């Protein structure tokens, strides 16, 4: 029996998520999901899943959506002492956020949401991954060096572990790619679950190529 094929869509403009998904060898189209990024949920795990789901739903009627799509969206949040730390509004705000993270541990949650259409009905599956990141005490010179770049401005928690923000990191417990913003091994495993195929299945059989 021939497998049903989908056009894979990454609902994100993030170059980091594009690179990580590209490691799977799957061909995909990238469409930006523009939402306000606001959730009425309170629990961080529920918040991040809600935001990832909202991004997918924003694409359901997108003019560039291909036929027979399977949409993947993702959202990442940083939590310190049970408080969600969002993207900084200014470099001074970034300094405040990084000062909170300095010399302590925080949690990074990334949620991923899958959506595909079966018989004109959207089926969905979402999950989240958790990693713990511990920062060294941030010295004034390293803080000023980091803030002299613009890297801090578009990152939850005001840092990117895949860039200059790595200078602050003492250790990571859990998935590194989750901290980057896309827990790759979990994505592959959960995608196979969503497609109801075995763990040894070659996912390329289920998606169209270029």
Secondary structure, 3 states (H helix, E strand, C coil): CCCCCEEEEECCCCHHHHHHHHCCCCCCEECCCCCCCCCCCCCHHHHHHHHHHHHHHCCCCCCCCCCCEEEEEEEEEEEECCEEECECCCHHHHHHHHHHHCCCEEEEEEEEEEEEEECCEEEEEEEEEEEEEEECCCCHHHHHHHHCCCHHHHCECCCCCCCHHHHHEEEEECCHHHHHCCCHHHHHHHHHHHCCCCCCCCHHHHECCC
